Amino acid sequence: MLSMNLINWSDEWRLLLETIKRQDFEHVLEKSNRQDLLLT
């Protein structure tokens, strides 16, 4: 029973991490795009 909970928890944790990474990546892209606009 406990191991099942651990597996579910790790899956949710990985999902959360993936979401955070994706948001960070999009944020970085937004910033670089804005800088490109400022440069031109």
C-alpha positions in Angstrom: 0.0 0.0 0.0 2.7 2.4 1.0 4.7 1.7 -2.2 1.7 2.5 -4.3 1.4 5.9 -2.6 5.0 6.6 -3.2 4.7 5.8 -6.9 1.7 8.0 -7.3 3.5 10.8 -5.4 6.6 10.6 -7.5 4.5 10.7 -10.7 2.7 13.8 -9.4 6.1 15.3 -8.4 7.6 14.7 -11.8 4.5 16.2 -13.5 4.9 19.3 -11.2 8.5 19.6 -12.1 7.8 19.3 -15.8 5.2 22.0 -15.5 7.6 24.3 -13.7 10.4 23.7 -16.2 8.0 24.4 -19.1 6.8 27.7 -17.5 10.4 28.7 -16.8 11.4 27.9 -20.4 8.5 29.9 -21.8 9.4 32.8 -19.5 12.9 32.8 -20.7 11.7 32.7 -24.3 9.5 35.7 -23.6 12.3 37.7 -22.2 14.7 36.9 -25.0 12.0 37.8 -27.6 11.5 41.1 -25.8 15.2 41.8 -25.9 15.3 41.0 -29.6 12.5 43.6 -30.1 14.4 46.2 -28.2 17.6 45.5 -30.1 16.0 46.0 -33.6 
